[in-house]
Amino acid sequence: MRDQVISLGAIKSLLALLHPQQKLTILRVAAWCVSNLTRGKPSVDFEAVECVLPALIQVLEQCTDEAVITDTLWAVSFLTDDSSPTSSKLDRVVAIPRLIPRIIHFLRHPTFNIQSASLRCVGNIASGNDLHTNMLIENDVLSGILALMVSPRKILRKEAAWALSNISAGTTKHVEAIFDAGIVPICVRILENESFNLQKEAAWCISNITTNGTLPHLLLLTKPPLDVTPPLMELFTCQGASDAISLVVLIAIQNLLRAAGKGITPLAANNPSSSSSSSHHPHATSPHHNPVISQVNANGGPLVIAKLRDGRPADAPIVKTAQEILDEFFPQFKREIIPPQAPPAAAAINNNNNNHVNADNTTTNNTNATNPTPAASSSSTAVTAITPPPPPPTHTLLDPSSSLSMPD
């Protein structure tokens, strides 16, 4: 029905009504109509509605009515919902002059509905490529996200952490900007004190930071006041912790273990007793030297990681990552050898003999094409970037029809 209404020329008719000088009652209805014509799954044909973007920007710049601003921002959020691999739709949206500064401006608006709609726009844009994330950072998006991550509204804190996780999935410079903005301590506080739904968003942020940050960044996360290993380990035992979030946490733990090992290499080299124990496992240093090993041990980590490894298909990403951690840092935990099962009788063979659902078949992929987590790019600062392991799965996009206040 939506597409049929658009095909009959509804957008062009609404454009004649969608301008700041319009009578307010008419402008409210026009903005509400546009927000409904641009929402829904499957996504609206972008070519058919692209022409409305300049009018939406004009309304956001000149109108002060909260209802109109809210519906207009939701319309923009639906148009920035780009699931294409190339983010081609986002390229065209963010090319509209003054769009990104205006969206970020509304992050600081005192009204919840406006904050939530603008935050969704930011999260969608951050799920594009690194150039899109650059545009957000250059327009001071991080200070707005920081304010919302300490909001009294839980849903705003959650959505802000989601948006930040997409920003942290970018480059080393993006991670540097996150540290400079003072947001990392807030992420750690969420990991320590918030409910699981918020903790897992913060875990995505920390995991991406450990993948894309430099060695000095990671070393900061291994010591007070930003010591993230204990709260990360606790996520393994949280009710509702899926294999997807467990993999995200495993990747963060692996990166921190490796970073801490590099950070103490000079000390280990001066300790003769450490040479024999690390000859076959270059990272498997004594827990007295690698603080993260001690923290993982203190939280029962090796056993927990071994449980994540065992009982799953050997080629599952969570199994491979768990095994790498145990081999490098806890070599006493050998892989449990499961004897092969006898083949079934011929009469019992059917098409369902391979029906085990792999953990990563439960998609955690951002339908908005979250930044794939690339290898850390070179940074202008004189620090050494660590070599990251295989990137974590991309983040889950929050359903545009869920969680936040939406136009009816």
C-alpha positions in Angstrom: 0.0 0.0 0.0 2.8 2.4 0.9 4.6 1.9 -2.5 1.3 2.2 -4.3 0.6 5.6 -2.6 4.1 6.8 -3.6 3.6 5.6 -7.2 0.5 7.8 -7.4 2.6 10.9 -6.7 2.1 11.4 -3.0 5.7 12.6 -2.4 5.4 15.4 -4.9 2.1 16.5 -3.5 3.6 16.5 0.0 6.6 18.5 -1.1 4.2 21.4 -1.9 3.1 21.4 1.8 6.4 20.6 3.4 8.0 24.0 4.0 8.6 26.0 7.2 6.2 28.8 6.2 3.3 26.4 6.0 0.5 26.6 8.5 1.6 24.5 11.5 -1.3 22.1 11.5 -0.7 21.3 7.8 3.0 21.0 8.3 2.6 18.6 11.2 0.4 16.3 9.1 2.8 16.6 6.1 5.8 15.6 8.2 3.9 12.7 9.7 2.9 11.5 6.3 6.5 11.6 5.0 7.7 9.7 8.0 5.2 7.0 7.3 5.9 6.8 3.6 9.6 6.4 4.2 9.4 3.7 6.9 8.7 0.0 6.8 10.2 -3.2 5.5 11.2 -3.8 2.8 12.8 -0.4 2.6 11.2 2.2 0.5 12.5 2.7 -3.1 15.1 5.4 -2.4 14.9 6.8 -5.9 11.2 7.5 -5.4 11.6 9.5 -2.2 15.1 11.0 -2.5 13.6 14.3 -3.7 12.2 15.0 -0.3 15.6 15.3 1.5 16.3 19.0 0.7 12.8 19.9 2.1 13.4 17.8 5.2 16.7 19.7 5.9 15.0 23.0 5.4 12.3 22.1 7.9 15.0 20.9 10.4 16.8 24.2 10.1 13.8 26.6 10.3 11.0 24.9 12.2 10.9 24.8 16.0 7.8 22.7 16.5 8.8 19.5 18.4 6.2 17.2 16.6 7.4 18.4 13.2 11.1 18.0 14.1 10.5 14.5 15.5 8.6 13.2 12.5 11.2 14.8 10.1 14.1 13.2 11.9 12.4 9.8 11.8 12.0 10.2 8.1 15.7 11.0 7.8 16.5 7.9 9.9 14.5 5.7 7.6 16.4 7.1 4.6 19.7 6.5 6.2 18.8 2.8 6.8 21.2 1.4 4.2 21.8 -2.3 4.0 23.7 -2.3 0.8 27.4 -3.5 0.9 28.6 -0.3 -0.8 26.5 2.2 1.4 25.6 3.9 -1.9 22.3 5.3 -0.5 24.1 6.7 2.5 26.6 8.4 0.2 23.8 10.3 -1.4 22.0 11.2 1.9 25.1 12.5 3.7 26.0 14.5 0.6 23.0 16.8 1.3 24.5 20.1 2.6 24.1 20.8 6.3 22.4 17.4 7.1 24.9 15.9 9.5 25.5 19.1 11.5 21.7 19.5 12.0 21.2 15.9 13.0 24.0 16.2 15.6 22.5 19.5 16.9 19.4 17.7 17.9 21.3 15.2 20.0 21.5 18.0 22.6 17.7 18.8 22.4 16.0 18.5 25.8 13.1 16.5 24.4 13.3 12.7 24.5 11.5 12.0 21.2 13.9 14.4 19.3 17.0 13.0 21.0 16.0 9.4 20.2 15.2 10.1 16.5 18.4 12.0 16.0 20.4 9.3 17.8 18.9 6.7 15.4 20.1 8.8 12.4 23.6 9.0 13.9 23.7 5.2 14.5 22.6 4.5 10.9 25.2 6.9 9.5 27.9 5.4 11.7 27.1 1.9 10.3 28.3 3.1 6.9 31.9 3.4 5.8 34.8 5.2 7.4 34.2 8.4 5.5 30.7 8.6 6.9 32.1 8.1 10.4 34.7 10.8 9.8 31.9 13.2 8.9 30.2 12.5 12.2 33.3 12.9 14.3 34.3 16.1 12.5 30.9 17.6 13.6 31.5 16.7 17.2 29.1 13.8 17.4 31.1 12.2 20.3 30.2 15.0 22.8 26.5 14.5 22.0 26.8 10.7 22.4 28.7 11.2 25.7 25.9 13.2 27.1 23.3 10.6 26.1 25.3 7.7 27.6 24.8 9.2 31.0 21.1 10.1 30.4 18.6 9.1 33.0 16.6 7.4 30.2 17.9 3.8 29.9 16.8 3.5 26.2 18.9 6.5 25.3 21.9 5.1 27.1 21.5 1.8 25.2 21.0 3.4 21.8 24.0 5.8 22.4 26.2 2.8 23.2 25.0 1.1 20.0 25.9 4.1 17.9 29.3 4.3 19.6 29.9 0.6 18.9 29.5 1.4 15.2 31.9 4.4 15.4 34.5 2.2 17.2 34.3 -0.3 14.4 36.1 2.2 12.2 39.8 3.1 12.2 42.6 3.8 14.7 41.9 7.5 14.5 38.3 6.9 15.4 39.3 5.0 18.5 41.7 7.8 19.3 38.8 10.3 19.1 36.7 8.1 21.4 39.5 8.1 24.0 40.0 11.8 23.7 36.2 12.5 24.2 36.3 10.7 27.5 33.7 8.1 26.6 35.7 5.0 27.5 35.2 5.3 31.3 31.5 5.5 30.7 31.6 2.2 28.7 33.5 0.6 31.5 30.9 1.9 34.0 28.1 0.4 31.9 29.9 -2.9 31.8 30.2 -2.9 35.6 26.9 -1.6 36.7 24.1 -1.7 34.0 21.7 -4.4 33.0 22.8 -7.0 30.4 21.0 -5.3 27.5 23.2 -2.3 28.0 26.3 -4.3 29.0 26.3 -6.1 25.7 26.3 -2.8 23.7 29.2 -1.6 25.8 31.0 -5.0 25.1 30.7 -4.3 21.4 32.3 -0.9 21.9 35.2 -2.3 24.0 35.7 -5.3 21.6 35.9 -3.0 18.6 38.3 -0.7 20.5 40.6 -3.6 21.3 40.6 -4.6 17.6 41.2 -1.2 16.1 43.1 0.6 18.8 46.9 0.9 19.3 48.9 -0.9 21.9 48.9 2.1 24.3 45.1 2.2 24.0 44.8 -1.5 24.9 47.2 -1.2 27.8 45.0 1.5 29.3 42.2 -1.1 29.4 44.3 -3.6 31.4 44.9 -1.4 34.4 42.8 0.8 36.7 40.7 2.8 36.3 39.8 1.3 32.9 40.4 -2.3 33.8 37.8 -4.1 31.7 38.8 -7.7 32.0 36.7 -8.6 35.1 33.4 -7.2 33.9 34.0 -8.7 30.5 34.5 -12.1 32.0 31.3 -11.8 34.0 29.3 -11.5 30.8 29.9 -15.1 30.0 27.7 -16.1 32.8 24.9 -13.6 32.3 21.5 -15.1 31.5 20.8 -14.5 27.8 24.4 -14.4 26.7 24.4 -15.8 23.2 27.3 -17.3 21.3 27.4 -14.1 19.3 28.1 -11.8 22.3 30.4 -14.5 23.8 32.4 -14.3 20.7 32.6 -10.5 20.9 33.8 -10.8 24.5 36.3 -13.6 23.6 37.9 -11.4 20.9 38.2 -8.5 23.4 39.8 -10.8 26.0 42.2 -12.2 23.4 43.3 -8.8 22.3 43.8 -7.7 25.9 45.9 -10.8 26.7 48.1 -10.2 23.7 48.5 -6.5 24.4 49.4 -7.1 28.0 51.9 -9.7 26.9 53.6 -7.2 24.6 53.5 -4.6 27.3 55.5 -6.7 29.7 57.9 -8.2 27.1 61.0 -6.3 28.5 60.3 -7.6 32.0 59.8 -11.2 30.8 63.0 -11.0 28.8 64.9 -10.1 32.0 63.4 -13.0 33.9 65.3 -16.2 33.1 62.5 -18.4 34.5 60.1 -17.1 31.9 62.1 -18.2 28.8 61.3 -21.9 29.0 57.6 -21.5 29.7 57.1 -19.2 26.8 59.3 -20.9 24.2 56.4 -22.7 22.5 53.8 -20.0 23.3 55.2 -16.5 22.8 52.3 -14.9 24.6 52.1 -17.5 27.4 53.9 -15.5 30.0 53.7 -16.0 33.7 50.5 -14.6 35.3 52.8 -12.6 37.6 53.9 -10.6 34.6 50.7 -10.5 32.5 47.9 -9.0 34.6 45.2 -10.1 32.2 46.2 -13.8 32.7 45.8 -13.3 36.4 42.5 -11.7 36.0 41.1 -14.4 33.7 42.3 -17.0 36.1 40.8 -15.2 39.1 37.4 -15.2 37.3 37.5 -18.9 36.4 38.2 -17.9 32.9 40.1 -20.9 31.5 37.3 -23.3 32.4 34.6 -20.9 31.1 36.5 -20.5 27.8 37.0 -24.3 27.5 33.3 -24.8 27.9 32.7 -22.3 25.1 35.1 -24.3 23.0 33.8 -27.8 23.7 30.6 -29.2 22.3 30.4 -27.1 19.2 31.5 -27.6 15.6 35.3 -27.3 15.3 35.0 -24.7 12.5 32.7 -22.4 14.5 34.4 -18.9 15.0 33.7 -19.1 18.8 35.5 -22.4 19.0 38.5 -21.2 17.0 38.9 -18.1 19.1 38.5 -20.0 22.3 41.1 -22.5 21.2 43.6 -19.8 20.2 43.3 -18.2 23.7 43.8 -21.5 25.5 46.7 -22.5 23.3 48.5 -19.2 23.7 47.9 -18.4 27.3 46.5 -21.5 29.1 48.1 -24.5 27.2 47.2 -26.9 30.0 43.7 -26.9 28.7 44.0 -29.3 25.8 41.2 -29.8 23.3 38.9 -32.6 24.3 39.0 -35.3 21.7 35.5 -36.5 20.8 35.6 -40.0 19.2 33.9 -40.1 15.8 30.4 -41.6 15.9 29.6 -44.7 13.9 27.8 -44.0 10.6 24.1 -44.5 10.8 22.4 -47.5 9.2 21.5 -46.9 5.6 17.8 -47.0 6.3 18.3 -44.1 8.8 20.1 -41.7 6.5 18.0 -38.6 5.7 18.6 -35.1 4.5 18.7 -33.8 8.1 22.1 -35.4 9.1 23.8 -32.0 9.1 21.1 -29.9 10.7 23.2 -28.5 13.6 22.8 -24.8 13.6 26.1 -23.1 13.8 26.4 -20.3 16.3 27.3 -17.7 13.7 24.3 -18.7 11.6 22.3 -16.8 14.1 23.0 -13.5 12.3 24.6 -10.7 14.2 25.2 -8.7 11.0 24.1 -5.1 11.0 21.4 -5.0 8.3 22.6 -1.4 7.9 26.1 -2.7 7.0 27.9 -1.7 10.1 31.5 -0.8 9.5 33.4 -4.0 9.0 36.2 -4.0 11.5 39.3 -3.5 9.4 42.8 -3.8 10.4 43.9 -0.7 12.3 45.1 1.9 9.9 48.2 4.0 10.5 47.8 6.8 12.9 49.5 10.1 12.9 50.6 9.6 16.5 53.9 7.8 17.1 52.5 4.6 18.6 52.6 1.0 17.4 49.4 -0.6 16.3 49.0 -4.2 17.4 48.2 -6.8 14.8 44.5 -7.7 15.3 43.1 -11.2 15.2 40.3 -11.9 12.7 37.7 -9.1 13.1 34.6 -9.7 15.2 31.2 -10.1 13.6 29.6 -6.8 12.7 27.1 -5.4 15.1 23.3 -6.0 15.1 21.2 -3.1 13.9 18.5 -2.1 16.2 15.1 -2.7 14.5 13.9 0.8 13.4 10.4 -0.2 14.6 11.6 -1.1 18.1 12.8 0.4 21.4 12.3 4.1 20.8 9.3 6.3 20.4 8.2 6.2 16.8 5.6 8.0 14.7 2.4 6.0 14.6 
